[in-house]
Every structure is written in structure tokens, then in C-alpha cells.
Amino acid sequence: MTTEAVVTVDGPPGTPVALPEGLRDRVAKAAQRASQALLARQDPAGWWKGELETNVTMDAEDLLLREFLGVRTPALTEASARWIRSNQREDGSWATFYGGPADLSTTVEAYVALRLAGDAPDAPHMRAAAQVVRDLGGLERSRVFTRFWLALFGLWPWEDLPIMPPELILLPSWCPLNVYDFGSWARATIVPLTVVAHHKPVRPLALDLAELRVGARPRDRRDLRTWAGRFWLLDDLLRRYERRPIGWLRRLALTRAVEWIVRRQEADGGWGGIQPPWVYALMALALEGYPLSHPVMVKGLAGLDGFTIHDERGRRLEACQSPVWDTCLAVQALADAGVPADHEALRRAARWLVEQEVTVPGDWVVRRPGLAPGGWAFEFANVNYPDVDDTAEVILALRRVAEDDRGSVDRGLRWLLGMQSADGGWGAFDADNTRALCRELPFCDFGELIDPPSADVTAHAVEVLAATGHGEAARRRGVAWLLAAQEEDGSWFGRWGANHVYGTGAVVPALVAAGVPPEHPAIVRACDWLVRHQQEQGGWGEDLRSYDDPAWRGRGAPTASQTAWALLALLAAGRRDEPVQRGLAWLCDTQLPEGSWDEPWFTGTGFPGDFYINYHLYRLVFPLMALGRALGDPGGGGMK
């Protein structure tokens, strides 16, 4: 690895200055290599898609689902088990992200899957895993959803799980805790789970998990001074009802729930474009009498195969797929790097993106009944849940390509404006989805449950409104929301990426694009925060533990994507000074010969504190954006 001398430039942080000639030449060559690498990865149809790598609970639950449905095969089992084994760490544990601490529930689910695959409990790797489970509190301290899976196979009593009544589906949208109070991903998961919980099925396995138990007593959760405690009291009352539910009401609830599930199956066979509602929907429908030969079931199981990756390490399941997101980011990165607007690769991508426009209403109409459809989703097929993030970034991408958008940009902008929440910010999938009470329900321990406005999503909405000149009043309200949301240390929280580096990297370019001057105190404070957290070698990194422990904010192994996010903010503020030069030099130094960067760390966020993602294309598109903007306009383009 080589190092490039950098030059400290005098003058205020917002003063644009030229890069030193030697560094500029290196940046240009690195951008060219990255552009070539990215262009080579485009699908002939026009899209890009990198792998979304997650933790092994996806694969463990896939094996358990197939066992439950009676479709698990030896070959599939061994391939999945090989992948699960390859992710076990030296101490016997599994984590929720690369380099993270041992996670109890992830380790339990991986252990059960390997037992299902035939791994003996006295094998060294299994003994080590069991010891980790016991050290972390045993099965008794695992999350509710892990014990839910165990109950399906007689490994945990249904009576010891919180009640999930299917009557929840009957609550009107104005009633607190109705299904539309939950975020899109949560409601799509909870509805089928209530059906499964009604049936309380048990498909016994020829194993027990005595070696994972420590005999811990349940935590005392009934402090009636808190909403959580009151909900545990409500759970006691529901438990009495569950013994003798009102027959006609329960039948109506199950019918409505099944109808709700079937109506939301997507073209690819899935639900919500993500794994959790997919697997629970298949189980719920099977329990309600849908045979495996039913078209809905056939389509659902076949669709899971499309989320499966096979390689030398085994078989693994993606929790989601990101072609729309990856494609719009790739277009912007290439445009930033100087690829012309009429380049066939960009035009092909634009045509594909236009074809993905969502033109039918989804769940968002519950809060915005008069809003016409528009916008884009994240996945190949997810018309029920377009999102503000993708819509903003797709529009930014389409504006940089010489191709007819057929009116999709105008429709997308109207939809995005209509999705602004009452407080001036934007959430991802819904407007005004802020009922925090949902988080206190006893069965809700599987991650974030609501979709309130966040700094990163709001920033993308503000940036696209600034770029297009639409919605001046909405843009002003969005800017005010962002300024009010700045953390005391000068950073912004990152909901969908890790974490304050991500949030700050999104907000600063948006504020500058919206007309906030670089010398504004909020931007100066944000840039100062980034500079303070730059690492000695020039890069930036933030460990995902920052979601739980503020001491980790801006601290962690340096990564290409996070370094790029920091640079995008500093460049947008007009800086070309020593910190920027050191960051660019770090990207040049660490680039692989084929043009990308090595990044095993997870820098994407599904649920803060619970579920994380390694977007395999982030390591290429974001560094290319930063390199390209360093060579050109410091304030151009968009990012996530």
C-alpha cells in the first residue's frame, strides 16, 4: 500500500480548492477503475444488484420452515448447514453482524438448525455453541421470536409465549395498535403470525434442547407504572380469552387475516419483499388449509429459491434484494464519475427503472387515502410498499440520464410530497407512522416496529425537491426538521445505514442542495464532527454497536462505504482540505486491482440494534461517487 502526501490548504472550510496534482491523478485513475468494474456488473436488462448479506438466522429459519412444511431435503439441508458452520466464530457463537458480539438468539437458532442437520450435541463446535447460549442466559433469555420457532417443534411451550390474537386484524385504522400503526415490515409479519399463534401447531422433532437451558426464571415485567408492564397485564387478560375465544369473532378474524395475506402476495411469490413475512405467511396459509399444490404456496416456495445463493461455502438466503436501490445508486455514481448522460448503460438502466414505477395503491393509502400512486420500491417486486428513499434516489438518477421518463418523475414527486409527515420529516414506507406504543407490546422484540421520520430519509426527500425545484414549502419544512434533528455532537442519526457517519453523510449534501450555506453553524458542526472522527490512516468507520452504545459513534474499522459517506458530506460543504485529501488517498490506497474495495463489515441497517446488512455493492458505488465528486462539482448528486 502506498501513501500520498497531502497538502493543508489555508482558508475557511467552505472554500473550494483544487486537489494536489498528484492526488488528483490518482483519484482519476481510481475512479476509472471503479467505473469499469461497475459497468461490468450491469445485467443486460439494465439493472444492478449486489448481494444483501445478513446473519445466519435467515438460513436457520429457512431450514425450520421447510421442516415445518415437509419439504426439507438432505442436499438442501447440508448446503445450508455448511454455510451456517462457516459463520461460527472461534468462541462458538454467531453474531448479528461481522465482528460483532456474540448474540444469544442468533446462536440458538443456528444451533437448532445444525441439530436438525444432524450435528451431534457433543461435537466440539456444538458444545462450544451450547456453552455460549448458557453463558448468555440460556433459551429462557432468547427473544420471543426465537422461542416462537421453538414452539412450532415442541421445544418451547406455547403457553409461555405472549398472546398474539388474530382479532388484531379487525381493529379499525383509527384505533390504537391496529395493524397500520406498525411499520410495513412489522405489520406484514404480525398478521400471519397471529394466524400461526391461533393454531399453536407442534411438529415434534427427535431432539431436545436440555443442554441450552439454565432454569432461569422469567423476568418480572409487570411494573404497572410503565406501558410495558400494563401490556403484560393485558397479556394475562388475553390469555384467559384465548382459552375460550368468541367463536364467530375468531373465525371472522382468521378469514380477514388470510384474505389480507393472500391479497398482498407479490409477483415474485413473496410478501413485502423480505424474508420474515414470507416464511410466516407460508406457515399461516398451510395451517389454514392451503395445500402445497395451491398456486399461492407454489409461487411462494418457488420465490424463495430466487433469494438463494449457492457458492463454495454453501447455501444462503438473502433477507431481501435491492435491484432498484442498487441501480439508481449505480447510475448516480457513474454520472458523478463523468459517464455521459447518453451512455447506453445509463439509458438502459433508466429504461428499466421507469418500468419499475409503482402504479397501484398500497398500504400507504390508509394514512394518505387521496394520494395518487407513484414512486419506486426497493426490490424487483413490491408494489404494496414503495418507499420515499428509493423514490428520491431514482428521480435523482433519472434526471442525470438522457432518456424519456414517461412522466414517472412527476408522479413520483407528487407521491413523495404527499408522504411528508405532519412534523415535516419523512419516514420510509408510511406517513405519520409514529405510534411508539407499539414497541411496548410483549411479543414485539424483533426490532424496530414503527417507521417514523428519520434524518437520512428526510435528507433524500429534501435533496430531490431541491434538485427539481418542486415543493418549496415542503422542502423548507424538511430543512427545519433536519436542523432540529441534529445531535448535540453535530452528527445525525442514520436509520438505514451505519450510523452517524451515514446520517451525516446524507444530511449535509441535502442541506447544501437546499440552499443552506456551508458556513451555517449546523454544517460547520457536522463537518467538525466528521473531521474529529477521521482515523489516522485517513478512513472513517463506525461500528454497529453505536446504535446501543453512544461511545461507538464514529468509531470502528474504516470501510470504503463509510469513508465515502464522510467525504460526500465534506465535499458538499466545499472542502478540499487535508481531511478530504487524506480520505481520498485512503480510498486510492485500499482499492483492489479489479476496481472495488474489500468490505466484510456490515454498513447497512435493517432494524437498529437487532438486524444489519452488508450491501455488497455499497463498497463500489459510494467510493465511486466520492471520487467522482472530488474531481468535479462538490455539491452534485444524491446518496443514501
N, C-alpha and C positions, 0 to 999 in steps of 0.2 A: 504494500500500500504506500502510495506517495502522498506527500502533503504539499499544498500550495501556499506560498506566502500570501498573507492578506495585508491590506493597507487600511489603516484607520483614517477615516475621512472626517475632517472638521465640518461643523455646521449643524444646524438643527436636524432632528431625526426625520422630518418630512421632506428634506431637501433631496431631490433626485440627483444621483451622481452616477457616473459610468463605472462599470466594473473594471478592475485592472485588466490590462490586455491579456496577460497570460491566463488568468482565471476565466475571462470571457471566452477564450478559445476552448478551454477545457469544458466549460458549460455547454458550448455549442456542440461539441463532439459528443458529449454525454446525451444531450437532447436528441441528436440524430440517431444514436444507437437505440435509445429508448423508443423513439418514433418507429423505427424499423421493426423493433420487437413487438410493439403494439399492433402495427398494421398486419404483421404476420399472423396474429392471433384472431383476426376477424373471421367470423363464419361467412361462407359465401352468401348466406341470406342477408347479411348486413349487420348482425348483432355481435356483441362481445359478451362473454360470460366466464368469469373466474369461479373457481370452486369456493363455496362457503363452508369452511371447516369449523366444526364445533367439537364439543366434548362427546364422550362415548355413550352418554345416556340415550342419544338417538339410536344407536346401534343395539344397545341392550333392550330398549323398549320395542324396537323392530322385531327382535327375536321373540320377545314375550307376546307381542301382538300375533305373530304367526303361530306361535304355540296355542294361543287362545282360539284362533280361528281354525286350527288344524291343518295349516298349510306350510309348516316349517319343514325344511328338507335337510338332510345331513350335509350336503355340499354347501348350501347357503349358511348353515349354522357354523361350519368350520371356518368359512371365509370371514364371517363377521367376528367370530371368536379370535381369529388371528389378528384382526385389526384392534380389537379391544385389548388383547395381551400386549400389543406393540406400544400402547399408550400408557401402560402401567409404569409407575416410577420406581426407583430403587427402594424406597421405603415401603412399597406395596400398595400405595394409594393411587387414586386417579384424581385429577383436578378439573375445575371448570374452564381453565384456560392455561395455555403454555406457560410454565414457570410459576404457576400459582400455588397456593397452599393446598394441602390435602382437603378434599371435600367429602363429607360423610355420605350424603345421598348418592353422589356420583359413584363413590366406591361401592356402596351397597348394590346399586343397580348393575354395575359391571360384574361384581362378584356373582350375583344371581344368574346373570346371563352366562357366565363361564361355567357355573354349576349345571345349567341347562345344557351346555355344550359338552358336558362330560368331564370337566376338570375336577379332579378329586380334591376334597377339602383338606387333605393332608399334604397336597403338593406344596412345595416351598412358596410359590408365588401366591397360592391361595391362603396359606397360613399367614403370610405377611399382610395380605389384604384384610383378613379377618381381625388381625391384631389392630390394624388401623381403625377399623369400624368400632371395635370395643374401646379403643383409646379415645375416640371422638364421641362416645356416649351410647354406642350400640344402635340396634334397629329402633329402639324406643325414642331416639332423638333425631331420626331421619325425618325428612319433610313429609307432609301429608300425602303428596302425590306419589312419593316412593312407596309409602305404605298402602296406598290405593292399588298400585300394581301388585304388591304382595298379596293383598286381599283377594285379588282375582284368582289366585292359585292356592288359597287356603293357608298362606304363610303369615297372615295377619287377620285378626277378627274384624269383620265389617262393623261390629258393634262398637269398636274402639276408634272409629273414624268419624269426623264431623258429618252432620247430615247435609245432603245436597238434594233438596226436594225438587222434582221436576215442575211443581207448581210455580216455580220462579218464572217460567216462560209466560205465565198468564198475567203477570203484573203489568199494568199499562205503563207507557213510556213516561208519564208524569210522576209515577210512584217511585220513591227512593228504593234503590237496589234492584230496579228492573234490569233486564239483560243489557239494555242500551246505556246504562250507567257505566258498564265495563268497557275497557278498550276493545277494539275489534278482535284482537288475538285472544283476549280473555273470554269474551262472550262466545266466540266460535268454539272454544274449548269447554266452557262450562255447560253449555246446553247439552251436548252429547254426554258429558259426564253425569249430569243429573239422571239421564235415562239409564246409564250403567249402574249408578248408585241405587236406583229403584229396584233393579233386578237382583243386585248383590250376588252375582254369579260366583261360583267356586269351581275351578277346573284343577283338581288336585295334581300336584307333581310328586314324583317319587323321591322327594328330598325334604329335609327340614333345614332350618337356619339357626339351630340352637347355638352354634358357635359364634353367632353375631349378636346374641342377646347379653345384656348385663343386668337385667332385672330392675332397671331404673323406674322410678315412679313417674307418672305423668306430671308435667309442670302444672303448678297452680295458676290457672288463667282466669279466675273468676273474681277479679277485683272490679266490683260494680261501679267504682269511680271512673272507670275507663270504658270507652265504647267496645274495646276488645272483650273486656270482661262481661259487659252486658250481652254481647253477641254469643258468648259461651252459655249464658243463662238462656238465651233464645234457643240455642242448640239443644239444651236439655228439654225445652218445651217441644221442639220439633221432633225430638227423639220419641216422645210419647205419641205424637201424631203419627209418626212413621210406623208405629206398631199397628195402628188401625186407621189408615188414611180414608178420607171420604171417597168411596169407590168411583162415583161419576166424575168427581173433580180430578182424581188421579188419572183416570182414563182420558179425560179431555186434555190434561197437561201432557201426557205421553204422546197423544195424537198430534198436538200442536208442535211439540218438540221434534218429532220425527219429520213432520212437514217442513219445519224450519230448516232442519239439517239437509234434507233432500233438495230443497229449493236453492240451497247455497253451494251445492257441488259445482266445482269449476270445470272448464273444458278439459283440463288435464287430469281430471279424476279426483283432485284434492279439495281441501276446504281451507280457504283463507291463504292459500299459497304456502303454508307452513306445516311442519310435522305434527305438533300436538293435537290440533283439532282433527286432523286427518285420521290418526290412529284411533282416537276416541269415537269419531263418527262411525268408523267401520265396526267397532265393537258394539256401539249402541244399536246400529241397524241390524246387526246379526242377532242381537238379543231380542229385537222386536220382530223377528221372523223373516228377515231378508236372507234368502239363501245365497251362497257364494256364487251361484249362477245368475243372480239378478243383475241386470245391466249396471245398476249403481255400484254394486260390490265389485263386479268385474272391472269396471272403469277405475274404481278406487285402488284396487290392488295393483292393476297394471300401471297406474300413475306413479306409485311408489317406486317401481323399477326405474322410472325416468329420473328419480332423485338419487340413484345409487351409483357409486363409483367403485370400480374394481381396479386394483393395481397389485404390485408385488407384496404390499403389506396387508392385503386382504380386501374385504368388502366394507364400505361405509356409506352411511346415508347422510345426504345434505338436509339440514333442517329447513332450508329454503333455497331458492335460486334467484339470481339477481340480474337477469339479462337486460332489462330496461335500464336499471340503475348503472350497470357497468357500461352500457352502450352510450348513454348520454355523457358520462364522465370521460369515456374514451374520446368521443368527438371533441369535447372541450379541450382535453389535453393535447390532442393533435393540432387543433386550431391554435392553441397557445404556442405550440412549437413551430408554427409557421406553415403547416399544411394548408394549401389554398382551399378556399370555400367551395370551389368546383371540382375538387379531387373526387374521383369516383368512389373511393372508400367512404368518404364522408357523405356523399349523396346517397349511396346505398344504405348507409346507416340511418340517414334521415328518412328515407322512404319506409324503412322498417319501423322506425319509431312512430311515424304518422299512422301506420297500420295498427299500432298497439293502443291508440287512443280509446279510452273507456267512454262508451256512448250510451250506457244504460244506467239507471239509478241503482245505488247500493244502500247499505245500512246507513250511510251518512244522511239520507233523506229524513230520517227520524228527527234529527235536530235542524235540518235545513230543507223542509218539505217543498219550498217553492224554487229551489235551486236546480237549474238545468244540468244534466250530466256533462262531464268533460274531464280532462286530466289523464293521468297515467298511473298505473300500478307498478310495483317493483318486479313482478315475475312475468313469466310467459303467459300465465292465465290467472287473473284475479280480478274480475270485473266488479265484484262486490266491494272491493276495498282499494280504490285508487288512493293515492296519498299526496299530500302537499309537497313533500320533499322531492319525489320523482317528478311531479308536475313542474315544479320550479326549475329543476335542473334540465329536464327535457326541453323546455321552452328556451332556456339559455343556449342549449346545444343547437336547436333548430335555427335560431337566429344567426348562427355562425356558418350556415351551410347554404349554398346556392341551390335550393330545392324548394318546390312549392309545398307548403304545409297544409294546403287544402282547408284552411280555416281552423285547424286544430289548435293553433296557438291562441287565437282569440277565445275559443271555447274554453281552453284550459285556464286562461287568465280570469275569465268570468267565474269559473268554478273555484279557483284559488281565492279570489276576492270574497266569494260567498262563504268560504270556510274559515274566515277570520273569527276568532273567539271574541266574546264580549269585552275581555280585558285588553284587546289589541294584539295579542300574540296568536300564533298558530300551533296547533298540535299536528300530528302526522296524519291520522286517518279520520278523525272526527272533530267537530267544533264543540266547544264548551263541555268536553268530557273530563270533568274536574271533581266528581264526587269522591273525595278521599275516603269516605266512609267504607267504600268497597274493600279497602285494604285491611279492614279490621275483621272481616268475616273469618270464622275458624278454618274454613277449607282453602283459604286464599294465601298460600305461602309459596307459590311457584313463580314469583317475580312481580314486576310492576303490573298493575291491573287496570290502570286508567291512562288516558292519553291527553294530559294537559299540555298547554303551550310550552314549548321548550326554546332555548336560545338558538340552537342550531337550525331547527325547522323554521323558526321565525326569521332568522337571518336569511335563509334561502328565499323565503317569500318576499322579504324586503328587497333583496338584491334583484330578483327578476322584475319586480314592479319598478324599481329604479331604472333598470336597463330598457324596459319597454315604454316607460312613461305613463303606465296605467295606474289608476287608483291612488291619486296623490294623498287623499285623506287617509286611506288605509295604510299607505306607506308611512305617513307621519306617525300614526298611532303605533305601527310596528317599531319604528325607531324609538319612540318613547318607551315602549315595552322593553326593548333591548337595553337601553340606557339604565332603566330601573332594575334590570335583572343582573347587572354586573356585580360580581362578587367583590367583597371588600379588598381582596388582594389584587384586583384588576383583571382577573380572568373571567371567563364564562363557562358554566357547566355544559358538558357535552352529553346529551341524552342518547344519541345513536352512534357515538364514537368515543374513543378513549382519549381523554375525558375533557379536562380543562384545556389541554392543548388543542383538542378538536373543536370545542365550543368557541374558543378564542380565534382559532383559525377560520371559522365560519363567520363570526360576527364582525370582525374588523373590516374585511373586504366589503361586507354588506353595508356597513355604516358609511364607509368612504364612497361607495357607489351611490348611496342615497344623499350624498352632499355634506356629510359630517366631515369637517376638515381634519387633516392628520394631527394638527396641533390641539384638537379638542382634548380636554383632560381625560375623558374615558379612553380614547385611543392611545394617548401617551401612557396611561397607566397599564393598558393591556400590553403594549409593546415592551414596557419596562418589565412586566411580569415574565414575558417570554424570554427576554434577554437574561434575566436573573436565573432562569431555569435551563439555559443552554448549557450543555455539558462540555467538558474540557476539550474533547475531540471535535466538537462542532455540531453534533447532532442533538435532537430532542427525543425524549421518550417519557411515557407516563404509564406506570403500572396500573392495571385494572383495580387493584386494591384501593385506589383513590376514591372509588365510589363508596367505600365503607370507612376509610381512614384518611382524613384530610392531610395527614403527614406525607402521603404518597402523591399529592398533587404536583404535577410537573416533574415527577421523579420516576425513573425506570430505565430499562435498557433502551438505548437510542434505536429508533426504527426509521426506515425510509419514509413511510407514510406520515408519521408524526412530525418528522423533520420538515417534510414538505408543508404540512399544515401550518407550522410556525412560520416558515418562510413566506407562505401565501399572505399571512397577516402582515408581516413586516414589509413585504414588497408592496402591498396595497397601501400602506402608510407612507410609501415613497422612499423607503430606506434602501440604501445600497452600501451601508457602512460595514464595519468589521464583523458584527454578529451575522449579518446576512452573508457576507463573503465566506466566513468560516462554515456556515451551514451549507452553502453551495459546494464548497470544497469537500465537505464530508460526503455529500451525495456523489460527487465525482470519484472520490477515493473508494467508496464502497460499492459502486456499480459493478455488476457481474459482466463478464465478457459478452454475454448474449443480450445485454441491454437492460435487464431488470435488476432487482435487488433481492437479497435474501432476507426473509422476514417470517420467522416461525412464530413470533409473538402475535397475540390476538389484539387488534386495534379497533374492532367493531363491537358494538353493544346491542344485544337483544333486550335483556332486562338488567338494568343496573344492579349490581350486587349478586346476580344469580346466573345470567346466561350471556355468553360472549361469543364472538365470531372472528375468525381470521378470513377476511376477504382477500383472496389470493391475487386479485387484480389491483388492489389498493397500492401495493408495493411498486407498481409500474405507472398507473395513471396519475397519482398525485405528485410523485417526483417529477414526472414529465411536465405537469402543469407549472410547478415551481421553477424548473429550469427554463421553460419557455417564457414565463413572465419576467424572469430575471434578465432575459435578453431583449424584452420588448416593453410593453405597457405595464407599469407596476400595478394598475388598478383594474385590469381587464378580466373578464370571465367570471365563472362561478365555481363553487366547490361544495362538497358535502363533507 
